[in-house]
Amino acid sequence: MADQIQLAKAYYRAFAAGDRRYMEEHLADEFTFSAPPDPHLDRAGFFERCWPGSGTGQESEFVRLIESGAEVIVTYETRLPNAPKGRNTEVLTFDGDKLIRVEVYFGWTIE
């Protein structure tokens, strides 16, 4: 069984680095992404709507990583260059070593 905590961390590192190759390899074909402005994006929709924000110099610090079955609940604090620090929580669902679903719950600005 894959170490889902490490897979979750790798997902965030790949997004921060703009590592599209990693993401292409680790997102399931049936991957879905939901956030308040973008509910139920499929894999192509994720790359179209969300991927342009990758690799922009964001720095993230994990506040919590909780594994429950096939899910990892992640709360992180992040900062983009020239922007205040913010906090979000996401639920990542895995199928083996593939990320199958991300649900984003936006937090707040903390600085």
Order of alpha helices (4+ residues) and beta strands (2+ residues): alpha-alpha-beta-beta-alpha-beta-beta-beta-beta
